[in-house]
Amino acid sequence: MGDFVQTCKQVDAQFDRIMGTPSMNEPEAVMLIRAAARMIMTTYPEHCRRGLALADLLSSAEHLKSIQIPHARLHG
């Protein structure tokens, strides 16, 4: 169980750095991407491509962050 918790904390730390907010304050789409990253990293701990999958999910979160800020300025 310790590995599971540690892995989730590592994934959360990466998402927190990208989004700049704790998970409770992020858009629903990012919450889903974060959950997918946790699932991949904990379900397939020895899969050779899990790092690539995580990188793709983090890239998606970065993309959402980049379109979120201009959108908020237009409608805020």
C-alpha positions as CSV (number, residue, x, y, z in Angstrom):
1,M,0.0,0.0,0.0
2,G,2.9,2.4,0.6
3,D,4.0,2.2,-3.0
4,F,0.5,3.1,-4.1
5,V,0.2,6.1,-1.9
6,Q,3.7,7.3,-2.8
7,T,3.0,6.9,-6.6
8,C,-0.2,8.9,-6.3
9,K,1.6,11.7,-4.4
10,Q,4.3,11.8,-7.1
11,V,1.6,12.1,-9.8
12,D,-0.3,14.7,-7.8
13,A,2.9,16.8,-7.3
14,Q,3.6,16.8,-11.1
15,F,0.0,17.9,-11.8
16,D,0.1,20.5,-9.1
17,R,3.3,22.0,-10.6
18,I,1.6,22.3,-14.0
19,M,-1.7,23.6,-12.9
20,G,-0.5,25.8,-10.0
21,T,-3.4,24.7,-7.9
22,P,-4.3,21.8,-5.6
23,S,-6.5,19.1,-7.2
24,M,-9.7,20.4,-5.5
25,N,-9.5,23.7,-7.5
26,E,-8.9,22.4,-11.0
27,P,-11.3,22.0,-13.9
28,E,-13.1,18.7,-14.2
29,A,-11.2,17.8,-17.4
30,V,-7.9,18.0,-15.5
31,M,-9.3,16.0,-12.6
32,L,-10.1,13.2,-15.1
33,I,-6.7,13.4,-16.6
34,R,-5.1,13.3,-13.2
35,A,-7.2,10.3,-12.2
36,A,-6.2,8.5,-15.4
37,A,-2.5,9.2,-14.7
38,R,-2.9,7.8,-11.2
39,M,-4.6,4.7,-12.5
40,I,-1.9,4.1,-15.2
41,M,1.0,4.6,-12.8
42,T,-0.4,2.4,-10.1
43,T,-2.0,-0.3,-12.2
44,Y,0.9,-0.9,-14.5
45,P,4.0,-0.2,-12.3
46,E,6.4,-2.2,-14.4
47,H,5.1,-1.5,-17.9
48,C,7.9,-0.1,-20.1
49,R,5.7,2.6,-21.6
50,R,3.9,4.0,-18.6
51,G,6.3,6.9,-18.4
52,L,5.3,7.9,-22.0
53,A,1.7,7.6,-21.1
54,L,2.2,9.9,-18.1
55,A,4.1,12.4,-20.2
56,D,1.2,12.5,-22.7
57,L,-1.3,13.0,-19.9
58,L,0.9,15.8,-18.4
59,S,1.1,17.4,-21.8
60,S,-2.7,17.3,-22.1
61,A,-3.0,19.1,-18.7
62,E,-0.5,21.7,-19.8
63,H,-2.5,22.3,-23.0
64,L,-5.7,22.7,-20.9
65,K,-3.9,25.1,-18.7
66,S,-2.8,27.2,-21.7
67,I,-6.3,27.5,-23.1
68,Q,-7.9,28.0,-19.7
69,I,-6.3,31.3,-18.9
70,P,-7.1,33.2,-22.1
71,H,-10.6,31.8,-22.0
72,A,-11.0,33.1,-18.4
73,R,-9.7,36.6,-19.5
74,L,-12.2,36.7,-22.3
75,H,-15.2,35.8,-20.2
76,G,-14.1,37.2,-16.8
